[in-house]
Amino acid sequence: MNLESIKTIGIAGAGTMGQGIAQMCAMAGYKTILFDINTEMLEVAKINIAKNLEKGIERGKVTSEQKESTLSLISYTNNLEEVVADLVIEAILEQLEIKHDLFSKLENINSENCILAT
């Protein structure tokens, strides 16, 4: 797989790191799926990403159009089955058993060409 083949990026974990990764992926123009088992965390992520982009506008680093485009490219889900992407980046708890379980499930959901990253 080459870089041009990547159209959709999934991020597992909507904590601070996952939020930042999702925002940057969407700002780069990728359809982005942010996954977390905790729906409240997904709501917090949605609010924080919007706030971060608003701060970028205030500082003159982001335009209103970039903000809207970025927000439109991010979807939020607590259903792992919806994390079908060309690249999935894991940003969950630092617990090896949980990471192994996540990657095992992602491997079954996604194509053999999907890149799973941690």
Biopython code that builds the backbone (N, CA, C, O; Angstrom):
import numpy as np
from Bio.PDB.StructureBuilder import StructureBuilder

atoms = [
    (1, "MET", "N", (0.847, -1.176, 0.000)),
    (1, "MET", "CA", (0.000, 0.000, 0.000)),
    (1, "MET", "C", (0.894, 1.242, 0.000)),
    (1, "MET", "O", (1.892, 1.309, 0.718)),
    (2, "ASN", "N", (0.514, 2.214, -0.816)),
    (2, "ASN", "CA", (1.260, 3.464, -0.821)),
    (2, "ASN", "C", (0.415, 4.564, -0.196)),
    (2, "ASN", "O", (-0.783, 4.389, 0.028)),
    (3, "LEU", "N", (1.038, 5.680, 0.080)),
    (3, "LEU", "CA", (0.385, 6.784, 0.763)),
    (3, "LEU", "C", (-0.873, 7.258, 0.031)),
    (3, "LEU", "O", (-1.857, 7.640, 0.665)),
    (4, "GLU", "N", (-0.838, 7.234, -1.280)),
    (4, "GLU", "CA", (-1.995, 7.681, -2.056)),
    (4, "GLU", "C", (-3.195, 6.751, -1.887)),
    (4, "GLU", "O", (-4.326, 7.151, -2.160)),
    (5, "SER", "N", (-2.963, 5.523, -1.442)),
    (5, "SER", "CA", (-4.049, 4.561, -1.239)),
    (5, "SER", "C", (-4.822, 4.823, 0.037)),
    (5, "SER", "O", (-5.932, 4.319, 0.203)),
    (6, "ILE", "N", (-4.255, 5.597, 0.934)),
    (6, "ILE", "CA", (-4.912, 5.862, 2.220)),
    (6, "ILE", "C", (-5.942, 6.970, 2.040)),
    (6, "ILE", "O", (-5.610, 8.114, 1.732)),
    (7, "LYS", "N", (-7.200, 6.595, 2.243)),
    (7, "LYS", "CA", (-8.314, 7.546, 2.140)),
    (7, "LYS", "C", (-9.005, 7.747, 3.485)),
    (7, "LYS", "O", (-9.501, 8.831, 3.792)),
    (8, "THR", "N", (-9.028, 6.675, 4.279)),
    (8, "THR", "CA", (-9.733, 6.701, 5.564)),
    (8, "THR", "C", (-8.781, 6.251, 6.661)),
    (8, "THR", "O", (-8.072, 5.254, 6.526)),
    (9, "ILE", "N", (-8.785, 7.015, 7.758)),
    (9, "ILE", "CA", (-7.940, 6.683, 8.903)),
    (9, "ILE", "C", (-8.838, 6.507, 10.121)),
    (9, "ILE", "O", (-9.693, 7.344, 10.410)),
    (10, "GLY", "N", (-8.627, 5.408, 10.822)),
    (10, "GLY", "CA", (-9.341, 5.162, 12.063)),
    (10, "GLY", "C", (-8.413, 5.408, 13.238)),
    (10, "GLY", "O", (-7.224, 5.097, 13.176)),
    (11, "ILE", "N", (-8.950, 5.959, 14.289)),
    (11, "ILE", "CA", (-8.183, 6.165, 15.522)),
    (11, "ILE", "C", (-8.949, 5.468, 16.630)),
    (11, "ILE", "O", (-10.132, 5.738, 16.842)),
    (12, "ALA", "N", (-8.279, 4.572, 17.336)),
    (12, "ALA", "CA", (-8.886, 3.865, 18.458)),
    (12, "ALA", "C", (-8.417, 4.531, 19.741)),
    (12, "ALA", "O", (-7.238, 4.467, 20.091)),
    (13, "GLY", "N", (-9.337, 5.163, 20.432)),
    (13, "GLY", "CA", (-9.023, 5.871, 21.669)),
    (13, "GLY", "C", (-9.257, 7.356, 21.498)),
    (13, "GLY", "O", (-8.572, 8.006, 20.709)),
    (14, "ALA", "N", (-10.217, 7.901, 22.228)),
    (14, "ALA", "CA", (-10.582, 9.312, 22.078)),
    (14, "ALA", "C", (-10.061, 10.178, 23.215)),
    (14, "ALA", "O", (-10.636, 11.224, 23.517)),
    (15, "GLY", "N", (-8.974, 9.746, 23.847)),
    (15, "GLY", "CA", (-8.337, 10.570, 24.861)),
    (15, "GLY", "C", (-7.582, 11.709, 24.208)),
    (15, "GLY", "O", (-7.756, 11.980, 23.020)),
    (16, "THR", "N", (-6.756, 12.363, 24.973)),
    (16, "THR", "CA", (-6.013, 13.526, 24.474)),
    (16, "THR", "C", (-5.202, 13.184, 23.223)),
    (16, "THR", "O", (-5.236, 13.926, 22.241)),
    (17, "MET", "N", (-4.477, 12.071, 23.253)),
    (17, "MET", "CA", (-3.666, 11.695, 22.095)),
    (17, "MET", "C", (-4.544, 11.361, 20.888)),
    (17, "MET", "O", (-4.274, 11.817, 19.777)),
    (18, "GLY", "N", (-5.581, 10.576, 21.103)),
    (18, "GLY", "CA", (-6.475, 10.209, 20.012)),
    (18, "GLY", "C", (-7.162, 11.418, 19.396)),
    (18, "GLY", "O", (-7.326, 11.492, 18.178)),
    (19, "GLN", "N", (-7.560, 12.360, 20.233)),
    (19, "GLN", "CA", (-8.197, 13.593, 19.736)),
    (19, "GLN", "C", (-7.239, 14.352, 18.820)),
    (19, "GLN", "O", (-7.616, 14.792, 17.734)),
    (20, "GLY", "N", (-6.000, 14.498, 19.273)),
    (20, "GLY", "CA", (-5.015, 15.229, 18.482)),
    (20, "GLY", "C", (-4.713, 14.545, 17.167)),
    (20, "GLY", "O", (-4.591, 15.202, 16.134)),
    (21, "ILE", "N", (-4.591, 13.229, 17.198)),
    (21, "ILE", "CA", (-4.321, 12.472, 15.967)),
    (21, "ILE", "C", (-5.501, 12.619, 15.007)),
    (21, "ILE", "O", (-5.310, 12.858, 13.815)),
    (22, "ALA", "N", (-6.716, 12.477, 15.530)),
    (22, "ALA", "CA", (-7.910, 12.603, 14.683)),
    (22, "ALA", "C", (-7.986, 13.986, 14.048)),
    (22, "ALA", "O", (-8.277, 14.109, 12.858)),
    (23, "GLN", "N", (-7.728, 15.017, 14.831)),
    (23, "GLN", "CA", (-7.782, 16.379, 14.303)),
    (23, "GLN", "C", (-6.756, 16.565, 13.195)),
    (23, "GLN", "O", (-7.081, 17.120, 12.146)),
    (24, "MET", "N", (-5.543, 16.118, 13.404)),
    (24, "MET", "CA", (-4.495, 16.301, 12.402)),
    (24, "MET", "C", (-4.784, 15.503, 11.126)),
    (24, "MET", "O", (-4.530, 15.978, 10.019)),
    (25, "CYS", "N", (-5.310, 14.297, 11.287)),
    (25, "CYS", "CA", (-5.653, 13.491, 10.109)),
    (25, "CYS", "C", (-6.730, 14.177, 9.282)),
    (25, "CYS", "O", (-6.624, 14.265, 8.058)),
    (26, "ALA", "N", (-7.769, 14.664, 9.959)),
    (26, "ALA", "CA", (-8.848, 15.354, 9.253)),
    (26, "ALA", "C", (-8.355, 16.657, 8.629)),
    (26, "ALA", "O", (-8.762, 17.009, 7.522)),
    (27, "MET", "N", (-7.485, 17.367, 9.330)),
    (27, "MET", "CA", (-6.940, 18.613, 8.770)),
    (27, "MET", "C", (-6.110, 18.332, 7.519)),
    (27, "MET", "O", (-5.991, 19.182, 6.637)),
    (28, "ALA", "N", (-5.539, 17.130, 7.455)),
    (28, "ALA", "CA", (-4.752, 16.742, 6.275)),
    (28, "ALA", "C", (-5.652, 16.245, 5.143)),
    (28, "ALA", "O", (-5.163, 15.912, 4.063)),
    (29, "GLY", "N", (-6.967, 16.195, 5.387)),
    (29, "GLY", "CA", (-7.902, 15.853, 4.328)),
    (29, "GLY", "C", (-8.379, 14.410, 4.317)),
    (29, "GLY", "O", (-9.045, 13.990, 3.370)),
    (30, "TYR", "N", (-8.055, 13.650, 5.342)),
    (30, "TYR", "CA", (-8.473, 12.252, 5.393)),
    (30, "TYR", "C", (-9.825, 12.110, 6.090)),
    (30, "TYR", "O", (-10.099, 12.785, 7.083)),
    (31, "LYS", "N", (-10.663, 11.223, 5.556)),
    (31, "LYS", "CA", (-11.869, 10.834, 6.275)),
    (31, "LYS", "C", (-11.369, 10.138, 7.534)),
    (31, "LYS", "O", (-10.526, 9.245, 7.457)),
    (32, "THR", "N", (-11.883, 10.539, 8.685)),
    (32, "THR", "CA", (-11.346, 10.084, 9.962)),
    (32, "THR", "C", (-12.462, 9.519, 10.832)),
    (32, "THR", "O", (-13.517, 10.131, 10.998)),
    (33, "ILE", "N", (-12.203, 8.337, 11.382)),
    (33, "ILE", "CA", (-13.157, 7.683, 12.272)),
    (33, "ILE", "C", (-12.513, 7.618, 13.648)),
    (33, "ILE", "O", (-11.481, 6.971, 13.825)),
    (34, "LEU", "N", (-13.121, 8.287, 14.624)),
    (34, "LEU", "CA", (-12.606, 8.270, 15.992)),
    (34, "LEU", "C", (-13.458, 7.318, 16.811)),
    (34, "LEU", "O", (-14.661, 7.528, 16.970)),
    (35, "PHE", "N", (-12.834, 6.273, 17.329)),
    (35, "PHE", "CA", (-13.522, 5.232, 18.091)),
    (35, "PHE", "C", (-13.130, 5.275, 19.557)),
    (35, "PHE", "O", (-11.967, 5.484, 19.901)),
    (36, "ASP", "N", (-14.123, 5.073, 20.415)),
    (36, "ASP", "CA", (-13.869, 4.850, 21.830)),
    (36, "ASP", "C", (-15.052, 4.065, 22.370)),
    (36, "ASP", "O", (-16.178, 4.254, 21.911)),
    (37, "ILE", "N", (-14.816, 3.190, 23.335)),
    (37, "ILE", "CA", (-15.921, 2.437, 23.917)),
    (37, "ILE", "C", (-16.798, 3.328, 24.795)),
    (37, "ILE", "O", (-17.950, 2.992, 25.070)),
    (38, "ASN", "N", (-16.260, 4.447, 25.227)),
    (38, "ASN", "CA", (-16.947, 5.365, 26.128)),
    (38, "ASN", "C", (-17.595, 6.494, 25.317)),
    (38, "ASN", "O", (-16.895, 7.354, 24.781)),
    (39, "THR", "N", (-18.920, 6.491, 25.228)),
    (39, "THR", "CA", (-19.604, 7.515, 24.428)),
    (39, "THR", "C", (-19.429, 8.918, 25.010)),
    (39, "THR", "O", (-19.412, 9.898, 24.266)),
    (40, "GLU", "N", (-19.301, 9.019, 26.324)),
    (40, "GLU", "CA", (-19.065, 10.331, 26.931)),
    (40, "GLU", "C", (-17.719, 10.889, 26.484)),
    (40, "GLU", "O", (-17.585, 12.090, 26.250)),
    (41, "MET", "N", (-16.722, 10.011, 26.365)),
    (41, "MET", "CA", (-15.397, 10.445, 25.911)),
    (41, "MET", "C", (-15.462, 10.935, 24.468)),
    (41, "MET", "O", (-14.763, 11.878, 24.097)),
    (42, "LEU", "N", (-16.292, 10.302, 23.666)),
    (42, "LEU", "CA", (-16.460, 10.748, 22.284)),
    (42, "LEU", "C", (-17.076, 12.141, 22.227)),
    (42, "LEU", "O", (-16.686, 12.958, 21.393)),
    (43, "GLU", "N", (-18.035, 12.417, 23.106)),
    (43, "GLU", "CA", (-18.650, 13.747, 23.157)),
    (43, "GLU", "C", (-17.625, 14.796, 23.589)),
    (43, "GLU", "O", (-17.580, 15.895, 23.035)),
    (44, "VAL", "N", (-16.808, 14.452, 24.578)),
    (44, "VAL", "CA", (-15.741, 15.352, 25.035)),
    (44, "VAL", "C", (-14.763, 15.604, 23.890)),
    (44, "VAL", "O", (-14.330, 16.736, 23.675)),
    (45, "ALA", "N", (-14.418, 14.551, 23.162)),
    (45, "ALA", "CA", (-13.488, 14.687, 22.038)),
    (45, "ALA", "C", (-14.049, 15.639, 20.986)),
    (45, "ALA", "O", (-13.338, 16.507, 20.481)),
    (46, "LYS", "N", (-15.318, 15.472, 20.665)),
    (46, "LYS", "CA", (-15.966, 16.322, 19.660)),
    (46, "LYS", "C", (-15.893, 17.794, 20.076)),
    (46, "LYS", "O", (-15.567, 18.663, 19.268)),
    (47, "ILE", "N", (-16.197, 18.055, 21.334)),
    (47, "ILE", "CA", (-16.155, 19.424, 21.864)),
    (47, "ILE", "C", (-14.724, 19.963, 21.848)),
    (47, "ILE", "O", (-14.490, 21.094, 21.423)),
    (48, "ASN", "N", (-13.772, 19.157, 22.311)),
    (48, "ASN", "CA", (-12.377, 19.609, 22.386)),
    (48, "ASN", "C", (-11.783, 19.893, 21.014)),
    (48, "ASN", "O", (-11.059, 20.874, 20.841)),
    (49, "ILE", "N", (-12.081, 19.046, 20.045)),
    (49, "ILE", "CA", (-11.556, 19.270, 18.694)),
    (49, "ILE", "C", (-12.108, 20.584, 18.138)),
    (49, "ILE", "O", (-11.369, 21.374, 17.550)),
    (50, "ALA", "N", (-13.397, 20.811, 18.325)),
    (50, "ALA", "CA", (-13.997, 22.071, 17.853)),
    (50, "ALA", "C", (-13.359, 23.276, 18.552)),
    (50, "ALA", "O", (-13.086, 24.294, 17.916)),
    (51, "LYS", "N", (-13.124, 23.155, 19.863)),
    (51, "LYS", "CA", (-12.477, 24.240, 20.611)),
    (51, "LYS", "C", (-11.056, 24.484, 20.109)),
    (51, "LYS", "O", (-10.641, 25.632, 19.946)),
    (52, "ASN", "N", (-10.314, 23.412, 19.865)),
    (52, "ASN", "CA", (-8.940, 23.555, 19.359)),
    (52, "ASN", "C", (-8.921, 24.272, 18.018)),
    (52, "ASN", "O", (-8.077, 25.137, 17.781)),
    (53, "LEU", "N", (-9.839, 23.916, 17.156)),
    (53, "LEU", "CA", (-9.905, 24.573, 15.846)),
    (53, "LEU", "C", (-10.303, 26.037, 15.989)),
    (53, "LEU", "O", (-9.804, 26.893, 15.259)),
    (54, "GLU", "N", (-11.200, 26.323, 16.925)),
    (54, "GLU", "CA", (-11.605, 27.710, 17.170)),
    (54, "GLU", "C", (-10.412, 28.536, 17.669)),
    (54, "GLU", "O", (-10.233, 29.685, 17.265)),
    (55, "LYS", "N", (-9.608, 27.943, 18.543)),
    (55, "LYS", "CA", (-8.392, 28.627, 19.010)),
    (55, "LYS", "C", (-7.446, 28.883, 17.844)),
    (55, "LYS", "O", (-6.787, 29.921, 17.784)),
    (56, "GLY", "N", (-7.383, 27.931, 16.921)),
    (56, "GLY", "CA", (-6.551, 28.107, 15.731)),
    (56, "GLY", "C", (-7.028, 29.273, 14.889)),
    (56, "GLY", "O", (-6.218, 30.005, 14.320)),
    (57, "ILE", "N", (-8.337, 29.451, 14.808)),
    (57, "ILE", "CA", (-8.898, 30.596, 14.078)),
    (57, "ILE", "C", (-8.504, 31.889, 14.769)),
    (57, "ILE", "O", (-8.084, 32.848, 14.121)),
    (58, "GLU", "N", (-8.643, 31.909, 16.100)),
    (58, "GLU", "CA", (-8.299, 33.114, 16.866)),
    (58, "GLU", "C", (-6.838, 33.495, 16.695)),
    (58, "GLU", "O", (-6.496, 34.678, 16.714)),
    (59, "ARG", "N", (-5.987, 32.514, 16.530)),
    (59, "ARG", "CA", (-4.551, 32.766, 16.366)),
    (59, "ARG", "C", (-4.151, 32.990, 14.911)),
    (59, "ARG", "O", (-2.985, 33.257, 14.619)),
    (60, "GLY", "N", (-5.101, 32.883, 14.013)),
    (60, "GLY", "CA", (-4.822, 33.105, 12.605)),
    (60, "GLY", "C", (-4.132, 31.931, 11.924)),
    (60, "GLY", "O", (-3.550, 32.095, 10.852)),
    (61, "LYS", "N", (-4.188, 30.757, 12.528)),
    (61, "LYS", "CA", (-3.519, 29.581, 11.957)),
    (61, "LYS", "C", (-4.484, 28.666, 11.218)),
    (61, "LYS", "O", (-4.062, 27.795, 10.457)),
    (62, "VAL", "N", (-5.777, 28.863, 11.440)),
    (62, "VAL", "CA", (-6.815, 28.045, 10.823)),
    (62, "VAL", "C", (-7.904, 28.991, 10.331)),
    (62, "VAL", "O", (-8.235, 29.967, 11.005)),
    (63, "THR", "N", (-8.457, 28.706, 9.166)),
    (63, "THR", "CA", (-9.579, 29.501, 8.668)),
    (63, "THR", "C", (-10.890, 28.840, 9.084)),
    (63, "THR", "O", (-10.910, 27.673, 9.476)),
    (64, "SER", "N", (-11.961, 29.583, 8.996)),
    (64, "SER", "CA", (-13.283, 29.030, 9.294)),
    (64, "SER", "C", (-13.606, 27.873, 8.351)),
    (64, "SER", "O", (-14.225, 26.885, 8.746)),
    (65, "GLU", "N", (-13.178, 28.014, 7.102)),
    (65, "GLU", "CA", (-13.412, 26.956, 6.124)),
    (65, "GLU", "C", (-12.645, 25.687, 6.498)),
    (65, "GLU", "O", (-13.166, 24.580, 6.362)),
    (66, "GLN", "N", (-11.412, 25.851, 6.966)),
    (66, "GLN", "CA", (-10.620, 24.696, 7.392)),
    (66, "GLN", "C", (-11.270, 24.014, 8.598)),
    (66, "GLN", "O", (-11.301, 22.787, 8.692)),
    (67, "LYS", "N", (-11.783, 24.824, 9.508)),
    (67, "LYS", "CA", (-12.457, 24.268, 10.681)),
    (67, "LYS", "C", (-13.648, 23.423, 10.249)),
    (67, "LYS", "O", (-13.788, 22.276, 10.675)),
    (68, "GLU", "N", (-14.499, 23.983, 9.411)),
    (68, "GLU", "CA", (-15.701, 23.262, 8.965)),
    (68, "GLU", "C", (-15.337, 22.007, 8.181)),
    (68, "GLU", "O", (-15.954, 20.958, 8.362)),
    (69, "SER", "N", (-14.348, 22.112, 7.319)),
    (69, "SER", "CA", (-13.904, 20.951, 6.543)),
    (69, "SER", "C", (-13.378, 19.855, 7.457)),
    (69, "SER", "O", (-13.698, 18.679, 7.285)),
    (70, "THR", "N", (-12.566, 20.255, 8.434)),
    (70, "THR", "CA", (-11.998, 19.294, 9.383)),
    (70, "THR", "C", (-13.095, 18.586, 10.161)),
    (70, "THR", "O", (-13.089, 17.361, 10.277)),
    (71, "LEU", "N", (-14.034, 19.356, 10.695)),
    (71, "LEU", "CA", (-15.118, 18.769, 11.479)),
    (71, "LEU", "C", (-15.988, 17.835, 10.635)),
    (71, "LEU", "O", (-16.486, 16.823, 11.128)),
    (72, "SER", "N", (-16.162, 18.182, 9.370)),
    (72, "SER", "CA", (-17.002, 17.343, 8.498)),
    (72, "SER", "C", (-16.343, 16.011, 8.158)),
    (72, "SER", "O", (-17.031, 15.061, 7.783)),
    (73, "LEU", "N", (-15.031, 15.929, 8.283)),
    (73, "LEU", "CA", (-14.312, 14.700, 7.943)),
    (73, "LEU", "C", (-14.205, 13.707, 9.100)),
    (73, "LEU", "O", (-13.775, 12.569, 8.910)),
    (74, "ILE", "N", (-14.599, 14.143, 10.303)),
    (74, "ILE", "CA", (-14.472, 13.269, 11.474)),
    (74, "ILE", "C", (-15.827, 12.680, 11.843)),
    (74, "ILE", "O", (-16.809, 13.400, 12.023)),
    (75, "SER", "N", (-15.855, 11.347, 11.951)),
    (75, "SER", "CA", (-17.037, 10.682, 12.501)),
    (75, "SER", "C", (-16.639, 10.042, 13.823)),
    (75, "SER", "O", (-15.478, 9.690, 14.031)),
    (76, "TYR", "N", (-17.598, 9.900, 14.697)),
    (76, "TYR", "CA", (-17.361, 9.401, 16.053)),
    (76, "TYR", "C", (-18.202, 8.150, 16.260)),
    (76, "TYR", "O", (-19.381, 8.128, 15.909)),
    (77, "THR", "N", (-17.600, 7.105, 16.830)),
    (77, "THR", "CA", (-18.344, 5.875, 17.049)),
    (77, "THR", "C", (-17.849, 5.112, 18.274)),
    (77, "THR", "O", (-16.674, 5.168, 18.637)),
    (78, "ASN", "N", (-18.776, 4.403, 18.891)),
    (78, "ASN", "CA", (-18.400, 3.488, 19.966)),
    (78, "ASN", "C", (-18.573, 2.037, 19.500)),
    (78, "ASN", "O", (-18.506, 1.104, 20.300)),
    (79, "ASN", "N", (-18.795, 1.869, 18.204)),
    (79, "ASN", "CA", (-18.960, 0.558, 17.585)),
    (79, "ASN", "C", (-17.704, 0.212, 16.795)),
    (79, "ASN", "O", (-17.458, 0.780, 15.730)),
    (80, "LEU", "N", (-16.921, -0.708, 17.309)),
    (80, "LEU", "CA", (-15.654, -1.072, 16.661)),
    (80, "LEU", "C", (-15.864, -1.571, 15.239)),
    (80, "LEU", "O", (-14.993, -1.392, 14.388)),
    (81, "GLU", "N", (-17.000, -2.192, 14.970)),
    (81, "GLU", "CA", (-17.294, -2.703, 13.624)),
    (81, "GLU", "C", (-17.294, -1.585, 12.576)),
    (81, "GLU", "O", (-17.140, -1.857, 11.385)),
    (82, "GLU", "N", (-17.465, -0.341, 13.003)),
    (82, "GLU", "CA", (-17.477, 0.799, 12.079)),
    (82, "GLU", "C", (-16.075, 1.329, 11.782)),
    (82, "GLU", "O", (-15.915, 2.226, 10.954)),
    (83, "VAL", "N", (-15.075, 0.789, 12.441)),
    (83, "VAL", "CA", (-13.697, 1.254, 12.231)),
    (83, "VAL", "C", (-13.083, 0.448, 11.083)),
    (83, "VAL", "O", (-12.209, -0.396, 11.281)),
    (84, "VAL", "N", (-13.567, 0.739, 9.895)),
    (84, "VAL", "CA", (-13.070, 0.132, 8.671)),
    (84, "VAL", "C", (-12.304, 1.223, 7.947)),
    (84, "VAL", "O", (-12.877, 2.223, 7.516)),
    (85, "ALA", "N", (-10.990, 1.016, 7.819)),
    (85, "ALA", "CA", (-10.139, 2.080, 7.299)),
    (85, "ALA", "C", (-8.938, 1.492, 6.569)),
    (85, "ALA", "O", (-8.708, 0.283, 6.579)),
    (86, "ASP", "N", (-8.191, 2.370, 5.946)),
    (86, "ASP", "CA", (-6.949, 1.967, 5.276)),
    (86, "ASP", "C", (-5.789, 1.963, 6.264)),
    (86, "ASP", "O", (-4.815, 1.230, 6.089)),
    (87, "LEU", "N", (-5.901, 2.782, 7.294)),
    (87, "LEU", "CA", (-4.895, 2.898, 8.342)),
    (87, "LEU", "C", (-5.637, 3.071, 9.655)),
    (87, "LEU", "O", (-6.530, 3.912, 9.757)),
    (88, "VAL", "N", (-5.275, 2.281, 10.667)),
    (88, "VAL", "CA", (-5.858, 2.442, 11.998)),
    (88, "VAL", "C", (-4.719, 2.687, 12.977)),
    (88, "VAL", "O", (-3.758, 1.922, 13.043)),
    (89, "ILE", "N", (-4.850, 3.768, 13.733)),
    (89, "ILE", "CA", (-3.837, 4.146, 14.720)),
    (89, "ILE", "C", (-4.433, 3.929, 16.108)),
    (89, "ILE", "O", (-5.501, 4.452, 16.426)),
    (90, "GLU", "N", (-3.747, 3.172, 16.908)),
    (90, "GLU", "CA", (-4.191, 2.855, 18.260)),
    (90, "GLU", "C", (-3.646, 3.884, 19.235)),
    (90, "GLU", "O", (-2.457, 4.204, 19.218)),
    (91, "ALA", "N", (-4.538, 4.404, 20.094)),
    (91, "ALA", "CA", (-4.152, 5.371, 21.128)),
    (91, "ALA", "C", (-4.950, 5.073, 22.397)),
    (91, "ALA", "O", (-5.602, 5.950, 22.962)),
    (92, "ILE", "N", (-4.881, 3.811, 22.829)),
    (92, "ILE", "CA", (-5.655, 3.384, 24.001)),
    (92, "ILE", "C", (-4.734, 3.204, 25.199)),
    (92, "ILE", "O", (-3.544, 3.514, 25.146)),
    (93, "LEU", "N", (-5.316, 2.695, 26.281)),
    (93, "LEU", "CA", (-4.557, 2.445, 27.508)),
    (93, "LEU", "C", (-3.309, 1.607, 27.246)),
    (93, "LEU", "O", (-3.297, 0.743, 26.369)),
    (94, "GLU", "N", (-2.283, 1.870, 28.002)),
    (94, "GLU", "CA", (-1.031, 1.123, 27.877)),
    (94, "GLU", "C", (-1.130, -0.200, 28.636)),
    (94, "GLU", "O", (-0.415, -0.435, 29.610)),
    (95, "GLN", "N", (-2.034, -1.053, 28.162)),
    (95, "GLN", "CA", (-2.202, -2.382, 28.729)),
    (95, "GLN", "C", (-2.142, -3.376, 27.582)),
    (95, "GLN", "O", (-3.021, -3.406, 26.721)),
    (96, "LEU", "N", (-1.106, -4.181, 27.583)),
    (96, "LEU", "CA", (-0.804, -5.063, 26.460)),
    (96, "LEU", "C", (-1.957, -5.992, 26.095)),
    (96, "LEU", "O", (-2.235, -6.177, 24.910)),
    (97, "GLU", "N", (-2.629, -6.576, 27.070)),
    (97, "GLU", "CA", (-3.742, -7.480, 26.780)),
    (97, "GLU", "C", (-4.852, -6.776, 26.016)),
    (97, "GLU", "O", (-5.417, -7.329, 25.072)),
    (98, "ILE", "N", (-5.158, -5.555, 26.427)),
    (98, "ILE", "CA", (-6.221, -4.776, 25.777)),
    (98, "ILE", "C", (-5.805, -4.434, 24.350)),
    (98, "ILE", "O", (-6.622, -4.515, 23.433)),
    (99, "LYS", "N", (-4.544, -4.053, 24.155)),
    (99, "LYS", "CA", (-4.037, -3.730, 22.821)),
    (99, "LYS", "C", (-4.091, -4.961, 21.916)),
    (99, "LYS", "O", (-4.507, -4.854, 20.763)),
    (100, "HIS", "N", (-3.683, -6.113, 22.412)),
    (100, "HIS", "CA", (-3.724, -7.353, 21.622)),
    (100, "HIS", "C", (-5.149, -7.669, 21.195)),
    (100, "HIS", "O", (-5.398, -8.023, 20.042)),
    (101, "ASP", "N", (-6.084, -7.537, 22.135)),
    (101, "ASP", "CA", (-7.486, -7.798, 21.837)),
    (101, "ASP", "C", (-7.995, -6.837, 20.766)),
    (101, "ASP", "O", (-8.675, -7.251, 19.827)),
    (102, "LEU", "N", (-7.670, -5.570, 20.907)),
    (102, "LEU", "CA", (-8.091, -4.560, 19.928)),
    (102, "LEU", "C", (-7.547, -4.887, 18.541)),
    (102, "LEU", "O", (-8.298, -4.886, 17.566)),
    (103, "PHE", "N", (-6.260, -5.166, 18.446)),
    (103, "PHE", "CA", (-5.661, -5.446, 17.142)),
    (103, "PHE", "C", (-6.221, -6.724, 16.524)),
    (103, "PHE", "O", (-6.384, -6.803, 15.306)),
    (104, "SER", "N", (-6.510, -7.705, 17.337)),
    (104, "SER", "CA", (-7.109, -8.950, 16.842)),
    (104, "SER", "C", (-8.468, -8.656, 16.215)),
    (104, "SER", "O", (-8.772, -9.152, 15.130)),
    (105, "LYS", "N", (-9.281, -7.857, 16.891)),
    (105, "LYS", "CA", (-10.599, -7.505, 16.371)),
    (105, "LYS", "C", (-10.485, -6.635, 15.121)),
    (105, "LYS", "O", (-11.222, -6.837, 14.156)),
    (106, "LEU", "N", (-9.565, -5.667, 15.133)),
    (106, "LEU", "CA", (-9.380, -4.796, 13.967)),
    (106, "LEU", "C", (-8.913, -5.585, 12.756)),
    (106, "LEU", "O", (-9.307, -5.296, 11.626)),
    (107, "GLU", "N", (-8.078, -6.575, 12.995)),
    (107, "GLU", "CA", (-7.588, -7.415, 11.907)),
    (107, "GLU", "C", (-8.737, -8.167, 11.237)),
    (107, "GLU", "O", (-8.733, -8.346, 10.019)),
    (108, "ASN", "N", (-9.713, -8.602, 12.017)),
    (108, "ASN", "CA", (-10.859, -9.322, 11.472)),
    (108, "ASN", "C", (-11.835, -8.400, 10.750)),
    (108, "ASN", "O", (-12.530, -8.831, 9.831)),
    (109, "ILE", "N", (-11.891, -7.154, 11.153)),
    (109, "ILE", "CA", (-12.834, -6.187, 10.579)),
    (109, "ILE", "C", (-12.308, -5.606, 9.264)),
    (109, "ILE", "O", (-13.076, -5.374, 8.330)),
    (110, "ASN", "N", (-11.014, -5.376, 9.198)),
    (110, "ASN", "CA", (-10.411, -4.662, 8.078)),
    (110, "ASN", "C", (-9.776, -5.597, 7.058)),
    (110, "ASN", "O", (-9.566, -6.782, 7.318)),
    (111, "SER", "N", (-9.475, -5.032, 5.887)),
    (111, "SER", "CA", (-8.850, -5.826, 4.824)),
    (111, "SER", "C", (-7.406, -6.158, 5.172)),
    (111, "SER", "O", (-6.825, -5.574, 6.086)),
    (112, "GLU", "N", (-6.852, -7.077, 4.452)),
    (112, "GLU", "CA", (-5.454, -7.470, 4.687)),
    (112, "GLU", "C", (-4.485, -6.350, 4.320)),
    (112, "GLU", "O", (-3.315, -6.403, 4.699)),
    (113, "ASN", "N", (-4.948, -5.346, 3.596)),
    (113, "ASN", "CA", (-4.099, -4.221, 3.224)),
    (113, "ASN", "C", (-4.108, -3.092, 4.242)),
    (113, "ASN", "O", (-3.320, -2.151, 4.141)),
    (114, "CYS", "N", (-4.993, -3.184, 5.215)),
    (114, "CYS", "CA", (-5.072, -2.150, 6.256)),
    (114, "CYS", "C", (-3.793, -2.151, 7.098)),
    (114, "CYS", "O", (-3.291, -3.201, 7.499)),
    (115, "ILE", "N", (-3.294, -0.968, 7.346)),
    (115, "ILE", "CA", (-2.118, -0.807, 8.215)),
    (115, "ILE", "C", (-2.618, -0.559, 9.634)),
    (115, "ILE", "O", (-3.394, 0.366, 9.875)),
    (116, "LEU", "N", (-2.167, -1.396, 10.575)),
    (116, "LEU", "CA", (-2.511, -1.225, 11.979)),
    (116, "LEU", "C", (-1.274, -0.671, 12.682)),
    (116, "LEU", "O", (-0.205, -1.280, 12.649)),
    (117, "ALA", "N", (-1.430, 0.484, 13.314)),
    (117, "ALA", "CA", (-0.281, 1.157, 13.911)),
    (117, "ALA", "C", (-0.530, 1.455, 15.383)),
    (117, "ALA", "O", (-1.665, 1.639, 15.823)),
    (118, "THR", "N", (0.571, 1.496, 16.128)),
    (118, "THR", "CA", (0.502, 1.843, 17.535)),
    (118, "THR", "C", (1.568, 2.872, 17.851)),
    (118, "THR", "O", (1.686, 3.307, 18.996)),
]
sb = StructureBuilder()
sb.init_structure("model")
sb.init_model(0)
sb.init_chain("A")
sb.init_seg("    ")
for serial, (resi, resn, name, xyz) in enumerate(atoms, 1):
    if name == "N":
        sb.init_residue(resn, " ", resi, " ")
    sb.init_atom(name, np.array(xyz, "f"), 0.0, 1.0, " ", f" {name:<3s}", serial, name[0])
structure = sb.get_structure()
